[in-house]
Amino acid sequence: MKELSTWVDGLRVRYRDSGASGPTVLMLHGIGGSLDLWASQYVVANAGLRLVSLDLPSHGLSDFSARPWSPLDYARFVWRFVDELGLSAGHLTGNSMGGAIALRMLGEQPGRVKSVLLAAAATLGR
């Protein structure tokens, strides 16, 4: 597992990558969280899965952004992050706000999403 950083839209983004060559699982944290939420997944996950998590802008150790962010704004940002890493289709996992982001990502580019796992997803309505 490697902890790295990259630049997306002029913001430095901290991320973690298991480096495996198997299917990619992108894990998204909730509001006020960080990639550290997913630490135990890196320990117990099947070695054939490539796990990737990031600190969203203004969270964790990624750069702060003064602009307001909606789940759709984050979804589009995360797709640019995915492109920056050269990833193609994958599985999305989201907790709380991360679940809302995963659903927006699915809506934006459904052909790139193999599955979505929601954990106490926010902003779903009733």
A tleap script that builds the chain and sets N, CA, C and O, in Angstrom:
source leaprc.protein.ff14SB
mol = sequence {
  NMET LYS GLU LEU SER THR TRP VAL ASP GLY
  LEU ARG VAL ARG TYR ARG ASP SER GLY ALA
  SER GLY PRO THR VAL LEU MET LEU HIE GLY
  ILE GLY GLY SER LEU ASP LEU TRP ALA SER
  GLN TYR VAL VAL ALA ASN ALA GLY LEU ARG
  LEU VAL SER LEU ASP LEU PRO SER HIE GLY
  LEU SER ASP PHE SER ALA ARG PRO TRP SER
  PRO LEU ASP TYR ALA ARG PHE VAL TRP ARG
  PHE VAL ASP GLU LEU GLY LEU SER ALA GLY
  HIE LEU THR GLY ASN SER MET GLY GLY ALA
  ILE ALA LEU ARG MET LEU GLY GLU GLN PRO
  GLY ARG VAL LYS SER VAL LEU LEU ALA ALA
  ALA ALA THR LEU GLY CARG
}
set mol.1.N position { 0.859 -1.182 0.000 }
set mol.1.CA position { 0.000 0.000 0.000 }
set mol.1.C position { 0.896 1.232 0.000 }
set mol.1.O position { 1.833 1.346 0.789 }
set mol.2.N position { 0.579 2.150 -0.909 }
set mol.2.CA position { 1.361 3.375 -1.021 }
set mol.2.C position { 0.473 4.577 -0.738 }
set mol.2.O position { -0.670 4.634 -1.190 }
set mol.3.N position { 1.004 5.535 0.011 }
set mol.3.CA position { 0.317 6.809 0.188 }
set mol.3.C position { 1.022 7.821 -0.694 }
set mol.3.O position { 2.234 8.013 -0.604 }
set mol.4.N position { 0.241 8.462 -1.546 }
set mol.4.CA position { 0.781 9.313 -2.588 }
set mol.4.C position { 0.003 10.618 -2.658 }
set mol.4.O position { -0.929 10.842 -1.885 }
set mol.5.N position { 0.393 11.472 -3.589 }
set mol.5.CA position { -0.407 12.653 -3.889 }
set mol.5.C position { -0.285 12.964 -5.375 }
set mol.5.O position { 0.697 12.610 -6.027 }
set mol.6.N position { -1.307 13.631 -5.886 }
set mol.6.CA position { -1.325 14.058 -7.277 }
set mol.6.C position { -2.053 15.390 -7.337 }
set mol.6.O position { -2.627 15.839 -6.344 }
set mol.7.N position { -2.028 16.012 -8.490 }
set mol.7.CA position { -2.687 17.303 -8.688 }
set mol.7.C position { -3.886 17.126 -9.607 }
set mol.7.O position { -3.791 16.505 -10.666 }
set mol.8.N position { -5.021 17.686 -9.181 }
set mol.8.CA position { -6.243 17.686 -9.982 }
set mol.8.C position { -6.850 19.074 -9.870 }
set mol.8.O position { -7.093 19.555 -8.763 }
set mol.9.N position { -7.094 19.712 -10.979 }
set mol.9.CA position { -7.687 21.060 -11.003 }
set mol.9.C position { -6.927 22.042 -10.110 }
set mol.9.O position { -7.534 22.903 -9.473 }
set mol.10.N position { -5.621 21.915 -10.064 }
set mol.10.CA position { -4.794 22.822 -9.272 }
set mol.10.C position { -4.780 22.525 -7.786 }
set mol.10.O position { -4.208 23.299 -7.018 }
set mol.11.N position { -5.385 21.439 -7.356 }
set mol.11.CA position { -5.412 21.048 -5.938 }
set mol.11.C position { -4.572 19.784 -5.746 }
set mol.11.O position { -4.661 18.837 -6.527 }
set mol.12.N position { -3.763 19.791 -4.697 }
set mol.12.CA position { -3.016 18.584 -4.347 }
set mol.12.C position { -3.968 17.636 -3.628 }
set mol.12.O position { -4.644 18.022 -2.675 }
set mol.13.N position { -4.011 16.397 -4.093 }
set mol.13.CA position { -4.924 15.395 -3.556 }
set mol.13.C position { -4.110 14.238 -2.979 }
set mol.13.O position { -3.320 13.609 -3.684 }
set mol.14.N position { -4.310 13.971 -1.706 }
set mol.14.CA position { -3.671 12.812 -1.074 }
set mol.14.C position { -4.516 11.582 -1.388 }
set mol.14.O position { -5.745 11.621 -1.333 }
set mol.15.N position { -3.827 10.486 -1.720 }
set mol.15.CA position { -4.553 9.250 -1.964 }
set mol.15.C position { -3.721 8.054 -1.545 }
set mol.15.O position { -2.511 8.159 -1.343 }
set mol.16.N position { -4.386 6.922 -1.418 }
set mol.16.CA position { -3.753 5.658 -1.058 }
set mol.16.C position { -4.110 4.656 -2.143 }
set mol.16.O position { -5.234 4.645 -2.645 }
set mol.17.N position { -3.144 3.812 -2.502 }
set mol.17.CA position { -3.320 2.847 -3.580 }
set mol.17.C position { -2.657 1.543 -3.166 }
set mol.17.O position { -1.470 1.518 -2.844 }
set mol.18.N position { -3.428 0.460 -3.176 }
set mol.18.CA position { -2.862 -0.837 -2.799 }
set mol.18.C position { -1.889 -1.353 -3.853 }
set mol.18.O position { -1.040 -2.194 -3.560 }
set mol.19.N position { -2.012 -0.850 -5.075 }
set mol.19.CA position { -1.084 -1.225 -6.131 }
set mol.19.C position { -1.342 -2.571 -6.779 }
set mol.19.O position { -0.595 -2.972 -7.671 }
set mol.20.N position { -2.379 -3.281 -6.358 }
set mol.20.CA position { -2.671 -4.587 -6.963 }
set mol.20.C position { -3.092 -4.406 -8.417 }
set mol.20.O position { -3.465 -3.310 -8.836 }
set mol.21.N position { -3.027 -5.490 -9.175 }
set mol.21.CA position { -3.345 -5.398 -10.600 }
set mol.21.C position { -4.779 -5.813 -10.922 }
set mol.21.O position { -5.179 -5.768 -12.086 }
set mol.22.N position { -5.555 -6.212 -9.927 }
set mol.22.CA position { -6.916 -6.681 -10.163 }
set mol.22.C position { -7.903 -5.547 -10.353 }
set mol.22.O position { -7.514 -4.397 -10.555 }
set mol.23.N position { -9.203 -5.885 -10.286 }
set mol.23.CA position { -10.248 -4.868 -10.432 }
set mol.23.C position { -10.088 -3.747 -9.408 }
set mol.23.O position { -9.706 -3.987 -8.263 }
set mol.24.N position { -10.383 -2.528 -9.834 }
set mol.24.CA position { -10.240 -1.357 -8.961 }
set mol.24.C position { -11.500 -1.141 -8.137 }
set mol.24.O position { -12.619 -1.197 -8.648 }
set mol.25.N position { -11.290 -0.893 -6.852 }
set mol.25.CA position { -12.356 -0.487 -5.943 }
set mol.25.C position { -11.983 0.900 -5.434 }
set mol.25.O position { -10.998 1.058 -4.714 }
set mol.26.N position { -12.775 1.909 -5.811 }
set mol.26.CA position { -12.548 3.286 -5.380 }
set mol.26.C position { -13.428 3.549 -4.162 }
set mol.26.O position { -14.646 3.384 -4.224 }
set mol.27.N position { -12.810 3.960 -3.055 }
set mol.27.CA position { -13.520 4.135 -1.791 }
set mol.27.C position { -13.585 5.618 -1.423 }
set mol.27.O position { -12.561 6.297 -1.353 }
set mol.28.N position { -14.809 6.110 -1.188 }
set mol.28.CA position { -15.054 7.532 -0.946 }
set mol.28.C position { -15.573 7.748 0.474 }
set mol.28.O position { -16.537 7.107 0.894 }
set mol.29.N position { -14.936 8.642 1.201 }
set mol.29.CA position { -15.313 8.930 2.586 }
set mol.29.C position { -16.440 9.955 2.653 }
set mol.29.O position { -16.821 10.546 1.643 }
set mol.30.N position { -16.963 10.155 3.855 }
set mol.30.CA position { -18.026 11.123 4.089 }
set mol.30.C position { -17.502 12.489 4.471 }
set mol.30.O position { -16.294 12.707 4.562 }
set mol.31.N position { -18.433 13.411 4.694 }
set mol.31.CA position { -18.089 14.783 5.045 }
set mol.31.C position { -17.300 14.810 6.355 }
set mol.31.O position { -17.647 14.139 7.327 }
set mol.32.N position { -16.245 15.595 6.348 }
set mol.32.CA position { -15.384 15.707 7.522 }
set mol.32.C position { -14.448 14.528 7.705 }
set mol.32.O position { -13.683 14.498 8.669 }
set mol.33.N position { -14.490 13.553 6.803 }
set mol.33.CA position { -13.668 12.355 6.924 }
set mol.33.C position { -12.397 12.439 6.108 }
set mol.33.O position { -12.001 13.506 5.637 }
set mol.34.N position { -11.768 11.285 5.953 }
set mol.34.CA position { -10.547 11.186 5.166 }
set mol.34.C position { -10.396 9.753 4.677 }
set mol.34.O position { -11.205 8.886 5.007 }
set mol.35.N position { -9.363 9.513 3.895 }
set mol.35.CA position { -9.096 8.174 3.400 }
set mol.35.C position { -8.792 7.195 4.520 }
set mol.35.O position { -8.864 5.982 4.320 }
set mol.36.N position { -8.452 7.710 5.702 }
set mol.36.CA position { -8.144 6.846 6.839 }
set mol.36.C position { -9.342 6.001 7.266 }
set mol.36.O position { -9.170 4.981 7.933 }
set mol.37.N position { -10.552 6.415 6.888 }
set mol.37.CA position { -11.745 5.618 7.170 }
set mol.37.C position { -11.595 4.198 6.642 }
set mol.37.O position { -12.131 3.257 7.226 }
set mol.38.N position { -10.875 4.042 5.546 }
set mol.38.CA position { -10.783 2.761 4.851 }
set mol.38.C position { -9.532 1.967 5.214 }
set mol.38.O position { -9.213 0.998 4.526 }
set mol.39.N position { -8.814 2.344 6.271 }
set mol.39.CA position { -7.540 1.689 6.621 }
set mol.39.C position { -7.680 0.182 6.782 }
set mol.39.O position { -6.829 -0.564 6.297 }
set mol.40.N position { -8.734 -0.287 7.454 }
set mol.40.CA position { -8.849 -1.733 7.672 }
set mol.40.C position { -9.168 -2.486 6.390 }
set mol.40.O position { -8.846 -3.670 6.288 }
set mol.41.N position { -9.789 -1.840 5.406 }
set mol.41.CA position { -10.050 -2.518 4.138 }
set mol.41.C position { -8.735 -2.889 3.453 }
set mol.41.O position { -8.648 -3.926 2.795 }
set mol.42.N position { -7.721 -2.052 3.604 }
set mol.42.CA position { -6.435 -2.358 2.999 }
set mol.42.C position { -5.786 -3.572 3.655 }
set mol.42.O position { -5.013 -4.290 3.020 }
set mol.43.N position { -6.100 -3.796 4.914 }
set mol.43.CA position { -5.514 -4.916 5.649 }
set mol.43.C position { -6.193 -6.236 5.293 }
set mol.43.O position { -5.522 -7.256 5.130 }
set mol.44.N position { -7.513 -6.222 5.172 }
set mol.44.CA position { -8.252 -7.479 5.007 }
set mol.44.C position { -8.714 -7.766 3.579 }
set mol.44.O position { -9.252 -8.845 3.329 }
set mol.45.N position { -8.532 -6.866 2.655 }
set mol.45.CA position { -9.050 -7.049 1.285 }
set mol.45.C position { -8.319 -8.167 0.550 }
set mol.45.O position { -7.160 -8.471 0.836 }
set mol.46.N position { -9.011 -8.756 -0.384 }
set mol.46.CA position { -8.441 -9.743 -1.280 }
set mol.46.C position { -7.264 -9.098 -2.016 }
set mol.46.O position { -7.395 -8.003 -2.563 }
set mol.47.N position { -6.138 -9.767 -2.028 }
set mol.47.CA position { -4.934 -9.209 -2.664 }
set mol.47.C position { -5.117 -8.990 -4.158 }
set mol.47.O position { -4.313 -8.294 -4.779 }
set mol.48.N position { -6.166 -9.572 -4.751 }
set mol.48.CA position { -6.416 -9.391 -6.174 }
set mol.48.C position { -7.184 -8.132 -6.504 }
set mol.48.O position { -7.445 -7.865 -7.677 }
set mol.49.N position { -7.555 -7.345 -5.500 }
set mol.49.CA position { -8.277 -6.094 -5.736 }
set mol.49.C position { -7.328 -4.911 -5.626 }
set mol.49.O position { -6.465 -4.875 -4.749 }
set mol.50.N position { -7.493 -3.960 -6.509 }
set mol.50.CA position { -6.735 -2.711 -6.390 }
set mol.50.C position { -7.612 -1.718 -5.637 }
set mol.50.O position { -8.609 -1.231 -6.172 }
set mol.51.N position { -7.245 -1.422 -4.413 }
set mol.51.CA position { -7.991 -0.468 -3.597 }
set mol.51.C position { -7.390 0.918 -3.750 }
set mol.51.O position { -6.174 1.092 -3.667 }
set mol.52.N position { -8.249 1.901 -3.974 }
set mol.52.CA position { -7.817 3.293 -4.099 }
set mol.52.C position { -8.771 4.147 -3.272 }
set mol.52.O position { -9.990 4.024 -3.399 }
set mol.53.N position { -8.219 5.005 -2.432 }
set mol.53.CA position { -9.032 5.959 -1.674 }
set mol.53.C position { -8.336 7.314 -1.724 }
set mol.53.O position { -7.127 7.391 -1.942 }
set mol.54.N position { -9.096 8.364 -1.525 }
set mol.54.CA position { -8.529 9.705 -1.575 }
set mol.54.C position { -9.142 10.582 -0.499 }
set mol.54.O position { -10.239 10.320 -0.006 }
set mol.55.N position { -8.409 11.626 -0.146 }
set mol.55.CA position { -8.967 12.703 0.665 }
set mol.55.C position { -9.599 13.684 -0.315 }
set mol.55.O position { -8.904 14.284 -1.134 }
set mol.56.N position { -10.906 13.845 -0.231 }
set mol.56.CA position { -11.583 14.816 -1.086 }
set mol.56.C position { -11.051 16.226 -0.805 }
set mol.56.O position { -10.517 16.460 0.279 }
set mol.57.N position { -11.177 17.162 -1.735 }
set mol.57.CA position { -10.741 18.535 -1.468 }
set mol.57.C position { -11.360 19.058 -0.168 }
set mol.57.O position { -12.530 18.809 0.123 }
set mol.58.N position { -10.554 19.782 0.600 }
set mol.58.CA position { -10.941 20.362 1.893 }
set mol.58.C position { -11.161 19.299 2.965 }
set mol.58.O position { -11.819 19.562 3.971 }
set mol.59.N position { -10.623 18.113 2.760 }
set mol.59.CA position { -10.711 17.023 3.732 }
set mol.59.C position { -9.324 16.403 3.910 }
set mol.59.O position { -8.491 16.432 3.005 }
set mol.60.N position { -9.099 15.843 5.097 }
set mol.60.CA position { -7.842 15.140 5.356 }
set mol.60.C position { -6.638 15.994 5.039 }
set mol.60.O position { -6.550 17.147 5.461 }
set mol.61.N position { -5.710 15.423 4.292 }
set mol.61.CA position { -4.476 16.134 3.942 }
set mol.61.C position { -4.462 16.648 2.510 }
set mol.61.O position { -3.416 17.069 2.016 }
set mol.62.N position { -5.612 16.620 1.835 }
set mol.62.CA position { -5.702 17.256 0.516 }
set mol.62.C position { -5.830 18.760 0.694 }
set mol.62.O position { -6.160 19.242 1.778 }
set mol.63.N position { -5.567 19.497 -0.379 }
set mol.63.CA position { -5.639 20.961 -0.308 }
set mol.63.C position { -7.043 21.447 0.044 }
set mol.63.O position { -8.048 20.827 -0.304 }
set mol.64.N position { -7.071 22.564 0.737 }
set mol.64.CA position { -8.328 23.226 1.072 }
set mol.64.C position { -8.813 24.006 -0.147 }
set mol.64.O position { -8.023 24.609 -0.873 }
set mol.65.N position { -10.113 23.982 -0.352 }
set mol.65.CA position { -10.724 24.764 -1.422 }
set mol.65.C position { -11.852 25.579 -0.821 }
set mol.65.O position { -12.749 25.020 -0.189 }
set mol.66.N position { -11.822 26.878 -1.005 }
set mol.66.CA position { -12.831 27.761 -0.408 }
set mol.66.C position { -14.174 27.684 -1.123 }
set mol.66.O position { -15.177 28.168 -0.598 }
set mol.67.N position { -14.210 27.094 -2.289 }
set mol.67.CA position { -15.472 27.037 -3.030 }
set mol.67.C position { -16.432 26.035 -2.380 }
set mol.67.O position { -15.985 25.068 -1.762 }
set mol.68.N position { -17.720 26.251 -2.511 }
set mol.68.CA position { -18.684 25.249 -2.021 }
set mol.68.C position { -18.716 24.046 -2.965 }
set mol.68.O position { -18.601 24.198 -4.181 }
set mol.69.N position { -18.870 22.865 -2.400 }
set mol.69.CA position { -18.864 21.631 -3.188 }
set mol.69.C position { -20.176 20.885 -2.982 }
set mol.69.O position { -20.576 20.636 -1.845 }
set mol.70.N position { -20.833 20.534 -4.051 }
set mol.70.CA position { -22.013 19.668 -3.995 }
set mol.70.C position { -21.535 18.236 -4.280 }
set mol.70.O position { -20.416 18.050 -4.759 }
set mol.71.N position { -22.361 17.227 -3.995 }
set mol.71.CA position { -21.976 15.865 -4.374 }
set mol.71.C position { -21.673 15.732 -5.872 }
set mol.71.O position { -20.780 14.977 -6.256 }
set mol.72.N position { -22.409 16.459 -6.716 }
set mol.72.CA position { -22.133 16.403 -8.150 }
set mol.72.C position { -20.783 17.029 -8.480 }
set mol.72.O position { -20.048 16.506 -9.318 }
set mol.73.N position { -20.445 18.153 -7.827 }
set mol.73.CA position { -19.124 18.763 -8.029 }
set mol.73.C position { -18.017 17.782 -7.651 }
set mol.73.O position { -17.042 17.615 -8.383 }
set mol.74.N position { -18.186 17.133 -6.488 }
set mol.74.CA position { -17.200 16.140 -6.060 }
set mol.74.C position { -17.132 14.978 -7.044 }
set mol.74.O position { -16.041 14.509 -7.368 }
set mol.75.N position { -18.280 14.507 -7.524 }
set mol.75.CA position { -18.295 13.385 -8.472 }
set mol.75.C position { -17.474 13.715 -9.712 }
set mol.75.O position { -16.663 12.905 -10.161 }
set mol.76.N position { -17.683 14.884 -10.253 }
set mol.76.CA position { -16.939 15.281 -11.454 }
set mol.76.C position { -15.452 15.415 -11.147 }
set mol.76.O position { -14.610 15.054 -11.970 }
set mol.77.N position { -15.125 15.938 -9.956 }
set mol.77.CA position { -13.730 16.043 -9.536 }
set mol.77.C position { -13.098 14.655 -9.413 }
set mol.77.O position { -11.979 14.431 -9.873 }
set mol.78.N position { -13.825 13.731 -8.790 }
set mol.78.CA position { -13.274 12.387 -8.600 }
set mol.78.C position { -13.074 11.692 -9.947 }
set mol.78.O position { -12.100 10.957 -10.109 }
set mol.79.N position { -13.963 11.903 -10.913 }
set mol.79.CA position { -13.720 11.340 -12.245 }
set mol.79.C position { -12.427 11.893 -12.830 }
set mol.79.O position { -11.680 11.153 -13.471 }
set mol.80.N position { -12.149 13.174 -12.625 }
set mol.80.CA position { -10.881 13.746 -13.129 }
set mol.80.C position { -9.692 13.128 -12.387 }
set mol.80.O position { -8.641 12.897 -12.985 }
set mol.81.N position { -9.853 12.859 -11.082 }
set mol.81.CA position { -8.823 12.167 -10.301 }
set mol.81.C position { -8.588 10.765 -10.870 }
set mol.81.O position { -7.443 10.355 -11.065 }
set mol.82.N position { -9.666 10.038 -11.133 }
set mol.82.CA position { -9.571 8.693 -11.712 }
set mol.82.C position { -8.828 8.749 -13.047 }
set mol.82.O position { -7.972 7.908 -13.322 }
set mol.83.N position { -9.156 9.733 -13.865 }
set mol.83.CA position { -8.470 9.895 -15.151 }
set mol.83.C position { -6.992 10.203 -14.947 }
set mol.83.O position { -6.144 9.689 -15.677 }
set mol.84.N position { -6.679 11.035 -13.965 }
set mol.84.CA position { -5.284 11.385 -13.669 }
set mol.84.C position { -4.474 10.134 -13.325 }
set mol.84.O position { -3.303 10.030 -13.690 }
set mol.85.N position { -5.099 9.186 -12.624 }
set mol.85.CA position { -4.409 7.940 -12.263 }
set mol.85.C position { -4.407 6.927 -13.406 }
set mol.85.O position { -3.746 5.892 -13.314 }
set mol.86.N position { -5.139 7.214 -14.475 }
set mol.86.CA position { -5.179 6.297 -15.608 }
set mol.86.C position { -6.034 5.070 -15.355 }
set mol.86.O position { -5.804 4.024 -15.962 }
set mol.87.N position { -7.014 5.177 -14.473 }
set mol.87.CA position { -7.904 4.059 -14.172 }
set mol.87.C position { -9.066 4.047 -15.158 }
set mol.87.O position { -9.461 5.093 -15.672 }
set mol.88.N position { -9.608 2.871 -15.417 }
set mol.88.CA position { -10.781 2.784 -16.292 }
set mol.88.C position { -11.999 2.474 -15.438 }
set mol.88.O position { -12.223 3.134 -14.424 }
set mol.89.N position { -12.769 1.505 -15.821 }
set mol.89.CA position { -13.979 1.150 -15.069 }
set mol.89.C position { -13.603 0.520 -13.735 }
set mol.89.O position { -12.524 -0.050 -13.579 }
set mol.90.N position { -14.505 0.633 -12.794 }
set mol.90.CA position { -14.240 0.045 -11.494 }
set mol.90.C position { -15.476 -0.005 -10.623 }
set mol.90.O position { -16.580 0.332 -11.051 }
set mol.91.N position { -15.265 -0.429 -9.403 }
set mol.91.CA position { -16.316 -0.529 -8.398 }
set mol.91.C position { -16.210 0.686 -7.479 }
set mol.91.O position { -15.107 1.106 -7.131 }
set mol.92.N position { -17.349 1.251 -7.085 }
set mol.92.CA position { -17.378 2.415 -6.210 }
set mol.92.C position { -17.956 2.020 -4.860 }
set mol.92.O position { -18.946 1.292 -4.787 }
set mol.93.N position { -17.336 2.504 -3.800 }
set mol.93.CA position { -17.825 2.310 -2.443 }
set mol.93.C position { -17.869 3.680 -1.788 }
set mol.93.O position { -16.888 4.423 -1.834 }
set mol.94.N position { -19.001 4.021 -1.178 }
set mol.94.CA position { -19.111 5.332 -0.551 }
set mol.94.C position { -19.807 5.268 0.791 }
set mol.94.O position { -20.823 4.592 0.956 }
set mol.95.N position { -19.240 5.986 1.748 }
set mol.95.CA position { -19.822 6.129 3.074 }
set mol.95.C position { -20.379 7.533 3.223 }
set mol.95.O position { -19.698 8.507 2.902 }
set mol.96.N position { -21.606 7.650 3.706 }
set mol.96.CA position { -22.248 8.931 3.973 }
set mol.96.C position { -22.219 9.792 2.705 }
set mol.96.O position { -22.750 9.382 1.673 }
set mol.97.N position { -21.612 10.968 2.768 }
set mol.97.CA position { -21.531 11.819 1.586 }
set mol.97.C position { -20.813 11.101 0.441 }
set mol.97.O position { -21.120 11.344 -0.727 }
set mol.98.N position { -19.866 10.224 0.762 }
set mol.98.CA position { -19.182 9.446 -0.264 }
set mol.98.C position { -20.148 8.575 -1.055 }
set mol.98.O position { -19.928 8.318 -2.239 }
set mol.99.N position { -21.226 8.115 -0.399 }
set mol.99.CA position { -22.252 7.361 -1.099 }
set mol.99.C position { -23.000 8.227 -2.090 }
set mol.99.O position { -23.289 7.806 -3.210 }
set mol.100.N position { -23.309 9.440 -1.667 }
set mol.100.CA position { -23.980 10.380 -2.574 }
set mol.100.C position { -23.086 10.699 -3.768 }
set mol.100.O position { -23.570 10.817 -4.894 }
set mol.101.N position { -21.786 10.837 -3.528 }
set mol.101.CA position { -20.837 11.104 -4.607 }
set mol.101.C position { -20.781 9.909 -5.562 }
set mol.101.O position { -20.777 10.084 -6.780 }
set mol.102.N position { -20.739 8.702 -5.009 }
set mol.102.CA position { -20.688 7.496 -5.845 }
set mol.102.C position { -21.906 7.411 -6.756 }
set mol.102.O position { -21.784 7.053 -7.928 }
set mol.103.N position { -23.080 7.738 -6.222 }
set mol.103.CA position { -24.288 7.712 -7.050 }
set mol.103.C position { -24.227 8.755 -8.151 }
set mol.103.O position { -24.659 8.492 -9.274 }
set mol.104.N position { -23.694 9.938 -7.848 }
set mol.104.CA position { -23.555 10.974 -8.883 }
set mol.104.C position { -22.539 10.535 -9.933 }
set mol.104.O position { -22.712 10.800 -11.123 }
set mol.105.N position { -21.462 9.854 -9.480 }
set mol.105.CA position { -20.478 9.347 -10.434 }
set mol.105.C position { -21.119 8.336 -11.374 }
set mol.105.O position { -20.861 8.354 -12.577 }
set mol.106.N position { -21.947 7.463 -10.834 }
set mol.106.CA position { -22.668 6.485 -11.649 }
set mol.106.C position { -23.545 7.200 -12.676 }
set mol.106.O position { -23.584 6.810 -13.843 }
set mol.107.N position { -24.241 8.235 -12.244 }
set mol.107.CA position { -25.098 8.986 -13.158 }
set mol.107.C position { -24.330 9.709 -14.243 }
set mol.107.O position { -24.823 9.847 -15.362 }
set mol.108.N position { -23.133 10.172 -13.932 }
set mol.108.CA position { -22.319 10.910 -14.896 }
set mol.108.C position { -21.672 9.996 -15.940 }
set mol.108.O position { -21.621 10.339 -17.121 }
set mol.109.N position { -21.178 8.834 -15.502 }
set mol.109.CA position { -20.452 7.950 -16.423 }
set mol.109.C position { -20.789 6.490 -16.113 }
set mol.109.O position { -19.933 5.745 -15.636 }
set mol.110.N position { -22.023 6.081 -16.381 }
set mol.110.CA position { -22.454 4.729 -16.009 }
set mol.110.C position { -21.633 3.613 -16.650 }
set mol.110.O position { -21.498 2.540 -16.064 }
set mol.111.N position { -21.093 3.840 -17.820 }
set mol.111.CA position { -20.310 2.812 -18.496 }
set mol.111.C position { -18.995 2.496 -17.821 }
set mol.111.O position { -18.376 1.474 -18.118 }
set mol.112.N position { -18.557 3.361 -16.914 }
set mol.112.CA position { -17.281 3.151 -16.227 }
set mol.112.C position { -17.459 2.507 -14.856 }
set mol.112.O position { -16.470 2.206 -14.187 }
set mol.113.N position { -18.691 2.293 -14.430 }
set mol.113.CA position { -18.960 1.779 -13.083 }
set mol.113.C position { -19.461 0.343 -13.173 }
set mol.113.O position { -20.465 0.060 -13.827 }
set mol.114.N position { -18.742 -0.561 -12.505 }
set mol.114.CA position { -19.143 -1.975 -12.493 }
set mol.114.C position { -20.143 -2.267 -11.384 }
set mol.114.O position { -21.041 -3.089 -11.563 }
set mol.115.N position { -19.997 -1.602 -10.236 }
set mol.115.CA position { -20.931 -1.779 -9.118 }
set mol.115.C position { -20.771 -0.606 -8.163 }
set mol.115.O position { -19.776 0.117 -8.189 }
set mol.116.N position { -21.793 -0.442 -7.312 }
set mol.116.CA position { -21.770 0.603 -6.286 }
set mol.116.C position { -22.180 -0.031 -4.968 }
set mol.116.O position { -23.201 -0.715 -4.891 }
set mol.117.N position { -21.380 0.199 -3.929 }
set mol.117.CA position { -21.710 -0.237 -2.574 }
set mol.117.C position { -21.899 1.019 -1.722 }
set mol.117.O position { -20.979 1.824 -1.576 }
set mol.118.N position { -23.094 1.177 -1.165 }
set mol.118.CA position { -23.413 2.345 -0.351 }
set mol.118.C position { -23.409 1.952 1.118 }
set mol.118.O position { -24.042 0.968 1.500 }
set mol.119.N position { -22.706 2.710 1.936 }
set mol.119.CA position { -22.648 2.480 3.383 }
set mol.119.C position { -23.186 3.731 4.073 }
set mol.119.O position { -22.487 4.738 4.186 }
set mol.120.N position { -24.450 3.654 4.539 }
set mol.120.CA position { -25.095 4.794 5.205 }
set mol.120.C position { -24.987 6.038 4.338 }
set mol.120.O position { -24.570 7.097 4.806 }
set mol.121.N position { -25.365 5.906 3.075 }
set mol.121.CA position { -25.239 7.003 2.106 }
set mol.121.C position { -26.144 8.184 2.481 }
set mol.121.O position { -27.256 8.005 2.978 }
set mol.122.N position { -25.640 9.376 2.231 }
set mol.122.CA position { -26.375 10.617 2.532 }
set mol.122.C position { -27.065 11.138 1.284 }
set mol.122.O position { -26.794 10.691 0.169 }
set mol.123.N position { -27.948 12.076 1.489 }
set mol.123.CA position { -28.681 12.821 0.460 }
set mol.123.C position { -29.478 11.953 -0.492 }
set mol.123.O position { -29.617 12.283 -1.670 }
set mol.124.N position { -30.002 10.845 0.008 }
set mol.124.CA position { -30.792 9.969 -0.846 }
set mol.124.C position { -32.274 10.326 -0.800 }
set mol.124.O position { -33.045 9.826 -1.619 }
set mol.125.N position { -32.688 11.167 0.125 }
set mol.125.CA position { -34.099 11.470 0.278 }
set mol.125.C position { -34.778 10.412 1.123 }
set mol.125.O position { -34.121 9.654 1.837 }
set mol.126.N position { -36.086 10.367 1.038 }
set mol.126.CA position { -36.827 9.426 1.899 }
set mol.126.C position { -36.720 8.029 1.412 }
set mol.126.O position { -37.283 7.118 2.019 }
savepdb mol mol.pdb
quit
